[in-house]
Amino acid sequence: MQVVADTSALIYPAKNPGFIRLLKKLFKTIYLPPSVHQVSIVRGRELGKQDALLLERLVEEGFLVIKPLNDAGKKIKKKLKSTGLGKGEIEAISLAKQLGIDKVLIDDRLASEAARILELKPIPITYLLILATGNSVINLQEGLKILHQIISDGYRLSAHDYIAIKTKMEKASR
């Protein structure tokens, strides 16, 4: 399966080797638009972030593929500029449409709604934990460990959402 990723959908998994292994089991290729590459890898490397170095290795391996927007992608990007979405979110949605990929790794609720309007399936990284637990890609304990790690790394999740995700992971693992 192929997918296009937004910045946060890369940065938090890159801080956790278990999450990167999970991504490799779930996806054949993850495409990145230029702005996501710029923020998650180039700027991260300039700041000495270890997760940026890991992401750079994944580009070298061919698992992450940086893909520029063509004219069709730029046209979609132009239409999305007035939505209040971030540049990475806009480019990720535009690239997914350009490539004909129906799934986009994106966590922001407004960006997810914009993706749905454009007939894309937004996938938050927390859903990947539920999916992987349900398909026995990882066990519940591993999934919860990854969830706790991304939260401690700064991933924003309300208490209500945390309980809902944990409950879904528990049900999926049965």
N, C-alpha and C positions, 0 to 999 in steps of 0.2 A: 504494500500500500504506500502511496505517496501523499505528501501533505506539504502545505506552505506554513511557515511559522512566523509569528510575531516575536518581538524582542524578549518579553517576559517569559514566553513559552520556551525559550532557550536558556536564559540566564539562570533561572532557578534549577532546572534539571542539571545544568552544567556544574553546579555546586555539589552535586550528589552523584558519585559514580554508579550507584545502583539505579538511579533514574535514567542515566545515559544508557546503561545496558537494557533497561526496559524499552526505551525509545528504539533502540536497534532491533529489538525483538518484534516490535509492533509496526515499524515502518522500514520500507526499502530505501527511501530517499526523503530527505526533508529539504525543501527549497526555501531560500532566503532572498528577499528583495534587497537591493543595495543599502537602504537605510537601516535595516535590521543587521546586516553585516557590519556597517559602519559603527553602530552603537554597541552591539554585543561582542564584536571581535576587535575591530581596529581601536576604538576608544578604550575598550577594556584592557587591551594589550598595553596601550600607552599609560594606563593607570596601574599596570602591574598586576592585574587581576588574574588569578590562576584559572578561573573558569573560562576566560577568554583564550588562554593558551590551549585548553582542552578543546574548545570549539574550533580553534584554528587547526588542530590535528584532525578533527572530524571532517573539516573541509578538505584537507590533504588526502584523507582516506576516500573521499568521494561520497560519504554519507550525507554531509551537508553540501548543497549545491547553491552557489550564488548565481542568481539569474536576474539580469536587468529587465526593466519594463520595456516592452516594445510599444509601438504606437497605440495598439488596442489597450494595453495596460495603462499607458499614460492618459488615455481618454477617460478611463474609469477613475483613475487617481484624481484627475481634474474635477470630476463630478463629486467626489467624496471630500474635497478640500474644505467645503463649508460646513461639514458635519460636526466639527469639534473633536474629531478623532486625532490621535497622534500620527505622526508621519509613518512610523513602522506599521501601525495598524492599517492605515490607508494603503500602503504599498503591499502589505501581505494579502489583503483582500483583493487588490487589483491584480497581483501576480497570480493568485489562485484562479481568478476569472480568465486571465490571459492564457494560462496553461491548461485550462479545462479540468482543473483539479477541484473536486467539490468539498474538500475538507481543509479547514484552516485551524491551526493551533493558536488560539487567542483566548485571553482570560477576561478582558474588559467587557462589561455587560453591554455598554453602548456599541462597542465594536462588534460584539456578537450579534446584536440586533441588526446592525448594518449588513453583516455577512448573511444573515437569514433573509433579509429583504432582497439581496442579490442571489438568493437560492444556493447559498453555501451552507455547509454544516460547520458551525463553530465548535471546536473541541477545547474545553479548558483542560489544563494539565491535570487537574484533580480528577477529571473523568477518566483519564488514562489509568489512574491508579485503580479506579473501580473496575474498568474493563479488564485490566491485567489480573486483578484478583479473581474476577469471575471466570476468566479463561485459564486460570492456573499458570499464568506466566510468572507470577510471583505469589507467595502466600500472604495471608492477612498480616502476619507479623512484619514481613518485609514492607508491605504497602503502608502500614501505619508508621513504620520507622521513616520511610521516605516522606510521608505527609508531615510528620513532626519536624523533620529536618528542613523542608522548604518553608514551613511556618517560622522556624527559628532563624532562617536566613532572610526573613522579611516579607515573605509571601502574604498578602493581605487576605484574610479569611475571617468572616464574622463567626461568632460562637455558634449561631444557628446553622450556618453553612458547614462548619466543622462537624457538628453532630450529624447533620444530614449525610455528609460524605462518609464519615466513619460508619454510620448505620448501613449505608448502601454497600460499603466494602464488606462489612460483616455478612450481610445477606448474600452478596455475590459469591463469597468464599464457601458457602455451604453446599 
